[in-house]
């Protein structure tokens, strides 16, 4: 039977995923609007201002621009929290761009407020304190910030005159607790803001993969809309809604320059990752404990350098401070250090032995590779888990037996790549997800615990 805690944590994960795409789509719409204005009104580009902080200990490159993007749910009488945060780094010389997502539960030291979740920084000091907390975590200076209000999504869609979407199938979903009814029939139709948000929120039997595809289809439809001649008559209302929905310290000309760079970067392929770390809990409150050294190594690569010398020493010292600050009552989900027990050699013709001794196979190009470690005590669950993963499109390279029994099923991503992590966030069983940044033989591993059913 599902416990109240499990339901709450599940609801938190679903809510966070929804807020992530709302922020991302709002940012894209915002930038597409700027790009559209640039195209139709011939705006002239200027140089973006790069903050130089010599001697600050922060990682930076003279031709990289760092932008902090915050997605908030501000309401009357409530400043809200930054439930979505990511750092966008743009190379002004090559037009390459990278996006690093920061989980809202990431535990950091917030100036004047001690150790807390990074999304609480916004509630205590808005973008100024959020920027300070993010710089302390990531070790880079932010040249600009962009704050996007979740409530703006529908208004911005309405401001561009709506979008035309070819609905690919019958979609029906009803949630009485959220007062939500999604009801679409196949075929091309014009959507206003309230209708469009239902389309991109729908999650049917195709799960998150289908929803991501719909969001991408929507973004393409928005791109066609804001780059069409028809957009000219909507520019005044677009500017009004975008101005009300987005707060930034960029000037109009700087936004044009950034939009042009990101538009070029999008054509080359935007690199996306998330802060590596591990989940932890204090009773029913969830946290994300960042792997500081791995994170700073990743940041250094994005900035075009390497983590070494003084900066490596500072990262190691900060990592030690993070460990010392952990409350005793905090429960941290760790990946097993000795994951696999030696397996007996299979005898020729022994079918059971052949199955148990399934060894690493050459990975299929383009597929996410996963190793399965059965630590449940039930020998039949290894092959069963492999079947579940294969049905989801993963390449299972081997099935092994865990050296030590585990109570909780654990999924470990050995890369911070969002392509891998996103595929591991919606598996059809109860588990804890841990993200690392280390070299292994596979992209991920699934450790089957006694709780697997």
C-alpha positions in Angstrom: 0.0 0.0 0.0 1.4 3.4 -0.9 2.3 5.5 2.1 1.4 9.2 2.5 5.2 10.0 2.3 5.5 8.1 -1.0 2.5 9.9 -2.5 3.9 13.2 -1.4 7.3 12.5 -2.9 5.7 11.3 -6.1 3.6 14.5 -6.3 6.7 16.6 -5.7 8.5 14.9 -8.6 5.6 15.4 -11.0 5.1 19.0 -9.9 8.8 19.7 -10.4 8.8 18.2 -13.9 5.8 20.3 -14.8 7.5 23.5 -13.6 10.7 22.6 -15.4 9.0 22.4 -18.8 6.9 25.5 -18.0 10.0 27.5 -17.3 11.8 26.1 -20.3 8.9 26.8 -22.7 8.4 30.3 -21.3 12.1 31.0 -21.8 12.0 29.7 -25.4 8.8 31.8 -26.1 10.5 34.8 -24.6 13.6 34.4 -26.7 11.7 33.5 -29.8 9.7 36.7 -29.4 12.9 38.7 -29.2 14.3 36.8 -32.2 11.1 37.5 -34.1 11.3 41.2 -33.3 14.9 41.1 -34.4 14.0 39.5 -37.7 11.1 41.8 -38.5 12.4 45.1 -37.2 16.1 44.6 -38.1 17.5 45.3 -34.6 21.3 45.9 -34.4 23.4 43.7 -32.2 25.7 45.1 -29.5 28.4 43.4 -27.4 27.2 41.7 -24.3 28.9 42.8 -21.1 31.1 40.1 -19.5 31.6 40.5 -15.7 35.3 40.2 -14.9 36.1 39.1 -11.3 39.9 38.7 -11.2 41.1 37.0 -8.0 37.6 36.0 -6.9 38.3 32.3 -7.2 35.4 31.9 -9.6 35.8 29.9 -12.8 35.2 32.1 -15.9 36.3 32.6 -19.5 36.6 36.0 -21.2 34.3 34.8 -24.1 31.6 33.0 -22.1 28.4 34.6 -20.9 26.6 33.1 -17.9 22.9 33.7 -17.3 20.9 32.5 -14.3 17.3 31.6 -15.2 14.7 31.3 -12.4 11.2 30.0 -12.8 9.0 31.3 -10.0 5.3 31.1 -9.0 4.8 34.6 -7.6 1.3 35.5 -6.4 -0.3 38.4 -4.6 1.1 38.5 -1.1 3.5 35.6 -1.8 7.0 36.2 -3.2 7.2 32.5 -4.1 10.3 30.3 -4.6 12.5 29.5 -7.5 11.1 26.0 -8.2 13.2 25.9 -11.4 16.7 27.1 -11.7 19.3 26.6 -14.5 22.5 28.2 -15.7 22.9 29.0 -19.4 26.4 29.5 -20.6 26.9 30.9 -24.1 30.2 31.1 -26.0 30.2 34.4 -27.8 33.0 33.3 -30.2 31.5 30.0 -31.3 27.8 30.4 -30.5 27.9 27.1 -28.5 25.5 27.0 -25.5 25.2 24.7 -22.5 22.3 24.5 -20.0 22.9 23.2 -16.5 19.8 22.4 -14.4 20.0 22.9 -10.6 17.5 20.8 -8.7 15.3 23.0 -6.5 16.1 20.7 -3.4 19.8 21.3 -3.7 21.2 21.9 -0.2 23.5 25.0 -0.1 24.6 27.6 2.3 22.5 30.7 1.9 24.0 34.0 3.2 22.2 35.0 6.4 20.0 31.9 6.5 22.3 29.0 7.0 22.0 25.7 5.1 18.8 25.2 3.2 17.3 24.3 -0.2 18.5 26.6 -2.9 14.9 27.5 -3.9 14.5 29.1 -0.5 17.1 31.8 -1.5 14.5 33.5 -3.7 11.9 33.6 -0.9 14.5 35.3 1.4 16.2 37.6 -1.1 14.7 37.2 -4.6 17.1 37.1 -7.5 20.0 38.8 -5.6 20.2 36.1 -3.0 19.5 33.3 -5.6 22.3 34.6 -7.7 24.7 34.6 -4.7 23.7 31.1 -3.7 24.1 29.8 -7.3 27.5 31.4 -7.7 28.6 29.8 -4.4 27.4 26.4 -5.6 28.6 26.4 -9.2 31.7 28.6 -8.8 31.0 30.9 -11.7 29.9 34.6 -11.9 26.6 35.3 -13.4 26.5 38.2 -15.9 22.7 38.4 -16.1 19.6 36.9 -14.6 16.1 36.1 -16.0 13.1 35.6 -13.8 10.1 34.0 -15.4 6.6 33.8 -13.7 4.9 30.4 -14.3 1.5 32.2 -14.6 2.7 33.9 -17.8 2.6 30.9 -20.1 -1.0 31.2 -21.3 -0.9 34.9 -21.6 2.2 34.8 -23.8 0.6 32.2 -26.1 -2.5 34.4 -26.3 -0.3 37.5 -27.0 1.1 35.8 -30.2 -2.4 35.0 -31.4 -2.4 31.3 -30.4 -0.8 28.4 -32.2 -1.9 25.8 -34.7 -1.2 22.2 -33.5 -1.9 18.9 -35.3 -3.1 16.8 -32.5 -1.7 13.3 -33.1 -4.3 11.1 -31.3 -7.3 11.1 -28.9 -6.3 12.6 -25.6 -8.5 12.4 -22.5 -7.5 13.0 -18.8 -9.5 14.1 -15.8 -8.0 15.1 -12.4 -10.8 16.2 -10.0 -8.2 17.2 -7.4 -6.6 19.7 -9.7 -9.8 20.7 -11.4 -8.3 19.7 -14.7 -9.9 18.1 -17.8 -7.9 17.5 -20.9 -10.0 16.5 -23.9 -8.6 16.5 -27.4 -9.5 14.7 -30.6 -7.1 14.1 -33.5 -6.6 16.7 -36.1 -5.3 20.2 -36.7 -6.7 22.9 -34.4 -5.9 26.4 -33.2 -5.1 26.7 -29.5 -5.2 29.6 -27.2 -3.1 29.8 -24.0 -5.4 27.8 -21.7 -5.8 25.1 -24.4 -2.1 24.9 -25.3 -1.0 24.4 -21.7 -3.3 21.3 -21.5 -1.8 19.9 -24.7 1.8 20.1 -23.4 0.8 18.8 -20.0 -0.9 15.7 -21.2 0.9 12.5 -20.2 -0.7 9.4 -21.6 0.4 5.8 -22.0 3.5 7.0 -23.8 4.7 8.7 -20.6 7.3 11.5 -20.4 8.7 10.6 -23.8 5.5 11.5 -25.5 5.0 14.6 -23.4 8.5 15.8 -24.4 7.7 15.2 -28.0 4.6 17.3 -27.7 6.5 20.1 -26.0 9.0 20.1 -28.8 6.2 20.2 -31.4 4.6 23.1 -29.5 7.9 25.0 -29.5 8.3 24.5 -33.3 4.7 25.8 -33.7 5.7 28.9 -31.7 8.8 29.4 -33.8 6.7 29.3 -37.0 4.3 31.8 -35.4 6.8 34.4 -34.2 8.8 34.3 -37.4 5.7 34.8 -39.6 4.6 38.1 -41.1 1.4 37.8 -39.1 3.3 38.4 -35.9 3.8 42.2 -36.7 0.3 43.1 -35.6 0.7 41.3 -32.3 4.1 42.8 -31.3 2.6 45.5 -28.9 0.7 42.8 -26.9 3.6 40.5 -27.0 5.9 43.1 -25.6 3.4 43.9 -22.9 2.9 40.3 -21.8 6.6 39.4 -22.0 7.5 42.5 -20.0 5.0 41.5 -17.3 6.1 37.9 -17.3 9.9 38.2 -17.5 12.2 40.3 -15.3 15.8 40.6 -16.2 18.8 43.0 -15.8 19.5 42.8 -19.6 18.8 45.9 -21.7 16.6 45.5 -24.8 19.7 45.5 -27.0 21.4 42.9 -24.8 18.4 40.7 -25.0 18.5 40.9 -28.8 22.2 39.9 -28.7 21.5 37.0 -26.4 18.5 35.9 -28.4 20.5 35.9 -31.6 23.3 33.9 -29.9 20.9 31.3 -28.4 19.1 31.0 -31.8 22.4 30.2 -33.4 23.3 27.8 -30.6 19.9 26.0 -30.9 20.7 25.2 -34.5 24.0 23.7 -33.5 22.5 21.7 -30.6 22.1 22.9 -27.0 24.1 20.8 -24.4 22.0 20.0 -21.3 23.1 18.5 -18.0 22.1 18.6 -14.3 24.0 19.0 -11.1 25.5 15.6 -10.1 24.7 14.4 -6.6 22.6 12.1 -4.4 19.2 12.2 -2.7 18.8 12.6 1.0 15.9 13.0 3.4 15.2 14.5 6.9 11.9 12.7 7.8 9.6 13.5 4.9 11.7 16.5 3.5 13.8 15.7 0.5 17.2 17.2 -0.4 19.7 16.9 -3.2 23.3 16.8 -2.0 25.6 18.0 -4.8 28.9 16.3 -5.6 30.9 19.5 -5.5 34.2 18.2 -7.0 32.4 16.5 -9.9 30.2 19.6 -10.4 33.2 22.0 -10.5 35.0 19.7 -12.9 31.9 19.9 -15.2 31.7 23.6 -14.8 35.4 24.0 -15.7 34.9 22.0 -18.9 31.9 24.3 -19.8 34.1 27.3 -19.2 36.8 25.8 -21.5 39.3 24.9 -18.8 40.2 22.2 -16.2 39.8 22.0 -12.5 43.3 22.0 -11.0 45.6 23.8 -8.6 44.0 26.3 -6.3 40.5 25.9 -7.8 40.6 22.1 -7.2 41.8 22.6 -3.6 38.9 25.1 -3.1 36.4 22.6 -4.5 37.7 19.8 -2.2 37.6 22.1 0.8 34.0 23.1 0.0 33.0 19.5 -0.5 34.4 18.7 3.0 32.4 21.7 4.4 29.2 20.3 2.8 29.9 16.9 4.4 30.5 18.4 7.9 27.3 20.4 7.7 25.0 17.4 7.2 22.6 16.9 10.1 22.8 13.6 11.9 19.2 12.8 11.3 19.7 13.2 7.5 19.4 9.9 5.7 21.5 9.7 2.5 20.9 7.2 -0.2 24.3 5.9 -1.3 25.2 3.6 -4.2 26.8 0.3 -3.0 30.6 0.4 -3.0 30.8 -3.3 -3.7 28.1 -3.8 -6.1 28.6 -7.2 -7.6 29.5 -10.6 -6.1 31.7 -13.0 -8.1 29.5 -15.3 -10.2 30.1 -19.1 -10.5 31.3 -20.1 -14.0 28.5 -21.5 -16.1 28.7 -25.1 -17.2 28.1 -25.9 -20.9 24.5 -26.8 -21.5 23.4 -25.5 -18.1 20.5 -23.1 -19.1 20.2 -21.7 -15.7 23.9 -21.1 -15.5 23.9 -19.5 -19.0 21.1 -17.1 -17.9 22.8 -16.1 -14.7 26.1 -15.7 -16.3 24.8 -13.2 -18.9 27.8 -11.0 -19.6 28.3 -7.6 -21.1 27.1 -7.2 -24.7 28.3 -4.7 -27.2 26.0 -1.7 -26.7 23.6 -0.7 -29.5 24.6 2.7 -30.9 22.3 5.5 -29.6 20.8 3.4 -26.8 21.3 4.0 -23.1 23.2 1.1 -21.6 22.2 -0.2 -18.2 23.6 -3.0 -16.0 21.3 -4.8 -13.6 22.5 -5.9 -10.1 20.0 -8.1 -8.3 20.4 -7.4 -4.6 16.8 -8.4 -3.7 17.5 -12.0 -2.6 15.1 -13.3 -5.3 17.1 -14.8 -8.2 14.1 -14.5 -10.6 13.9 -10.6 -10.4 17.1 -10.0 -12.4 15.7 -11.2 -15.7 12.3 -9.7 -14.9 13.9 -6.2 -14.4 15.9 -6.6 -17.6 12.7 -7.2 -19.4 11.1 -4.1 -18.0 14.1 -2.0 -19.0 14.3 -3.4 -22.5 10.6 -2.7 -23.0 11.4 1.0 -22.2 14.1 1.1 -24.9 17.3 0.5 -22.7 20.1 -1.7 -23.7 20.7 -4.1 -20.8 24.4 -5.2 -21.0 24.5 -7.6 -18.1 22.7 -9.1 -15.1 24.6 -9.8 -11.9 24.0 -10.7 -8.3 24.6 -8.2 -5.6 27.1 -9.0 -2.9 25.0 -7.3 -0.2 21.2 -7.4 0.1 19.5 -4.0 -0.3 16.1 -2.9 1.0 15.5 -0.1 -1.5 15.8 -0.3 -5.3 18.4 2.2 -6.5 18.9 3.6 -10.0 22.3 5.2 -10.5 23.1 7.4 -13.5 26.9 7.5 -14.2 26.5 10.7 -16.2 24.9 14.1 -15.7 23.7 14.1 -19.3 20.0 15.1 -19.3 19.4 12.7 -22.2 20.2 9.8 -19.8 18.8 11.3 -16.6 15.5 12.3 -18.1 15.0 8.7 -19.3 15.7 7.5 -15.7 13.1 9.7 -14.0 9.9 7.9 -14.9 10.6 4.2 -14.6 7.5 2.1 -13.8 8.5 1.0 -10.3 9.4 2.4 -6.9 13.1 3.5 -6.7 15.6 6.2 -5.6 17.6 7.9 -8.4 21.2 8.9 -7.8 23.2 11.0 -10.3 27.0 10.7 -10.5 29.7 11.8 -12.9 32.1 9.0 -13.2 33.4 6.6 -15.8 31.8 3.2 -15.8 31.1 0.5 -18.4 27.5 1.5 -18.7 25.5 4.8 -18.7 23.5 3.6 -15.6 23.0 0.7 -13.2 19.8 -0.6 -11.5 20.3 -2.2 -8.1 17.2 -4.3 -7.3 16.2 -4.0 -3.7 13.8 -6.1 -1.6 11.1 -3.6 -2.2 10.9 -4.3 -5.9 7.5 -5.7 -7.0 
